[in-house]
Amino acid sequence: MEVKPTKPSIGWKGVPALKYGEPLSDAQLCAKVNSRLSAVTSGKFEYKPPAGTILPVGSHTLTCKFQPTNVNSVEQSFKRVTVAVYKSHPTLVWDDAPEEVEVGYRVTEQDLCATCLGYDDTPLEGKFVYTPSFGNIVGAVGMREMKVEFILRGAAIDNYFKPKPLIKKVKVSKKLA
């Protein structure tokens, strides 16, 4: 009588989607051997891609290999699942916009210093559009708006949603004599 090694069944369900920039973690890499016998479940999983990998936006296949401890009575098993990676929201920051200026103030480069950052706090490729723009003169007394929009370019288009414009309220006061 020939006794063949057991080939365990692997369960790997409910793999949660990721936002771009989130690394693969135990939440996605969570396969289990479907058995109550410790001789069958004893072993380790190897995942491709491994934990910590950041995948681009899209649908990706994850694979795992179960390497049993007892290779004489339990065979290796393999499983594949799909994980979705969705676009992320970038962070548009504009800390140095003026809060108060005098009538006749000319908008400077220092006023137009927003940044748009990705998941790892690195600047994204794109173009800033300011209203009012560089060199414009601020008019009448009162509260005025300064606005910045960011237009994504390059790989950022594929991985990020368009950021919402930032609007800053600026108090315009009379010129002091």
C-alpha positions as CSV (number, residue, x, y, z in Angstrom):
1,M,0.0,0.0,0.0
2,E,1.4,3.4,-1.1
3,V,0.7,6.4,1.1
4,K,0.8,9.7,-0.8
5,P,1.6,13.0,0.9
6,T,-1.3,15.2,1.7
7,K,-1.8,18.2,-0.5
8,P,-3.4,20.9,1.7
9,S,-6.1,23.2,0.5
10,I,-5.4,26.9,0.9
11,G,-8.1,29.4,1.8
12,W,-7.4,33.1,0.8
13,K,-10.6,35.2,0.7
14,G,-11.7,38.7,1.4
15,V,-8.5,40.4,0.2
16,P,-9.2,44.1,0.9
17,A,-8.4,46.7,-1.8
18,L,-5.6,49.2,-1.3
19,K,-5.3,52.9,-2.0
20,Y,-2.2,53.8,-4.0
21,G,0.7,54.2,-1.7
22,E,-0.5,51.7,0.9
23,P,2.0,48.7,1.1
24,L,0.9,45.1,1.0
25,S,0.4,43.9,4.5
26,D,-1.0,41.0,6.6
27,A,-4.5,42.3,5.6
28,Q,-3.9,41.2,2.0
29,L,-1.3,38.5,2.6
30,C,-3.5,36.3,4.8
31,A,-3.7,32.8,3.3
32,K,-4.5,29.9,5.6
33,V,-4.2,26.1,5.3
34,N,-7.7,24.6,5.5
35,S,-7.0,21.8,8.0
36,R,-7.4,21.1,11.7
37,L,-4.3,18.9,11.7
38,S,-1.2,20.6,13.0
39,A,0.9,18.2,10.9
40,V,-0.8,19.7,7.8
41,T,-0.9,23.4,8.8
42,S,2.7,23.5,10.2
43,G,4.8,25.4,7.7
44,K,5.3,28.9,6.2
45,F,3.8,31.0,3.4
46,E,5.9,32.8,0.8
47,Y,4.1,35.6,-1.0
48,K,4.8,37.3,-4.3
49,P,4.9,40.3,-4.3
50,P,6.1,40.4,-0.6
51,A,4.8,42.4,2.3
52,G,5.7,46.1,2.0
53,T,5.4,46.2,-1.8
54,I,3.6,49.3,-3.2
55,L,1.6,48.4,-6.3
56,P,0.5,50.8,-9.0
57,V,-3.2,51.5,-9.6
58,G,-5.0,48.6,-11.2
59,S,-5.8,44.9,-10.6
60,H,-2.9,42.7,-9.5
61,T,-2.4,38.9,-8.9
62,L,-0.9,37.9,-5.6
63,T,0.5,34.4,-5.2
64,C,1.5,32.4,-2.3
65,K,3.3,29.1,-1.8
66,F,2.8,27.1,1.3
67,Q,6.0,25.3,2.3
68,P,5.1,22.6,4.9
69,T,7.4,21.7,7.7
70,N,6.9,18.0,7.2
71,V,7.8,17.6,3.5
72,N,7.6,13.7,3.7
73,S,3.8,13.7,4.5
74,V,2.6,17.1,3.2
75,E,3.1,18.6,-0.3
76,Q,3.6,22.3,-1.2
77,S,0.5,24.1,-2.2
78,F,-0.1,27.3,-4.2
79,K,-2.8,29.8,-4.4
80,R,-3.6,33.0,-6.4
81,V,-5.9,35.9,-5.6
82,T,-6.5,39.3,-7.1
83,V,-6.2,42.6,-5.3
84,A,-7.4,46.0,-6.5
85,V,-5.4,49.2,-6.0
86,Y,-7.3,52.5,-6.3
87,K,-6.2,56.0,-6.8
88,S,-5.2,58.1,-3.7
89,H,-5.9,61.7,-2.9
90,P,-2.8,63.8,-2.9
91,T,-2.2,66.5,-0.3
92,L,-2.3,70.1,-1.6
93,V,-0.6,72.5,0.9
94,W,-0.3,76.3,0.8
95,D,0.9,77.5,4.1
96,D,2.7,80.8,3.1
97,A,-0.2,82.6,1.3
98,P,-0.6,86.0,2.8
99,E,-3.3,86.6,5.4
100,E,-3.4,90.4,5.1
101,V,-2.1,92.8,2.5
102,E,-2.5,96.5,1.7
103,V,-4.4,97.9,-1.3
104,G,-2.1,97.9,-4.3
105,Y,-0.1,94.9,-3.1
106,R,1.6,93.1,-6.0
107,V,1.4,89.3,-5.8
108,T,5.0,87.9,-5.4
109,E,6.6,84.5,-6.0
110,Q,6.7,84.0,-2.2
111,D,2.9,84.2,-2.1
112,L,2.7,81.4,-4.7
113,C,4.4,78.6,-3.0
114,A,2.0,75.7,-2.7
115,T,3.1,72.1,-2.9
116,C,1.2,69.0,-3.9
117,L,2.5,65.8,-2.1
118,G,2.0,62.2,-2.8
119,Y,1.6,59.3,-0.3
120,D,5.3,59.5,0.7
121,D,5.3,63.3,1.1
122,T,7.3,63.8,-2.1
123,P,6.2,66.5,-4.5
124,L,4.1,65.3,-7.4
125,E,4.7,66.2,-11.0
126,G,2.3,68.9,-12.3
127,K,1.5,72.5,-12.7
128,F,0.1,75.1,-10.2
129,V,-2.5,77.6,-11.3
130,Y,-2.9,80.6,-9.0
131,T,-5.6,83.2,-9.0
132,P,-4.6,86.0,-8.8
133,S,-1.3,85.1,-10.5
134,F,2.2,86.5,-10.1
135,G,2.5,90.2,-10.5
136,N,-1.2,91.0,-10.2
137,I,-2.2,93.9,-8.0
138,V,-4.7,93.5,-5.2
139,G,-7.5,96.0,-5.4
140,A,-10.2,97.3,-3.1
141,V,-10.3,97.0,0.7
142,G,-12.1,94.0,2.1
143,M,-11.8,90.2,2.1
144,R,-10.5,88.7,-1.2
145,E,-9.8,85.2,-2.2
146,M,-6.5,83.7,-3.4
147,K,-6.9,80.3,-5.0
148,V,-4.5,77.6,-6.1
149,E,-5.3,74.6,-8.3
150,F,-2.9,71.7,-9.2
151,I,-3.0,70.0,-12.6
152,L,-1.4,66.5,-12.3
153,R,1.1,65.4,-15.0
154,G,3.0,62.2,-15.7
155,A,2.6,59.1,-13.6
156,A,0.7,61.2,-11.0
157,I,-2.3,61.2,-13.3
158,D,-2.6,57.4,-13.1
159,N,-2.2,57.1,-9.4
160,Y,-3.9,60.1,-7.9
161,F,-7.2,61.9,-8.0
162,K,-7.2,65.6,-9.0
163,P,-6.8,67.6,-5.8
164,K,-9.5,70.0,-4.8
165,P,-8.4,73.7,-5.2
166,L,-7.4,75.5,-2.0
167,I,-8.9,78.9,-1.4
168,K,-7.4,81.4,1.1
169,K,-9.2,84.4,2.4
170,V,-6.9,87.5,2.4
171,K,-7.8,90.7,4.2
172,V,-7.0,93.8,2.1
173,S,-6.6,96.9,4.2
174,K,-5.9,100.6,3.4
175,K,-2.3,101.7,2.7
176,L,-0.8,103.3,5.8
177,A,0.6,106.8,5.2
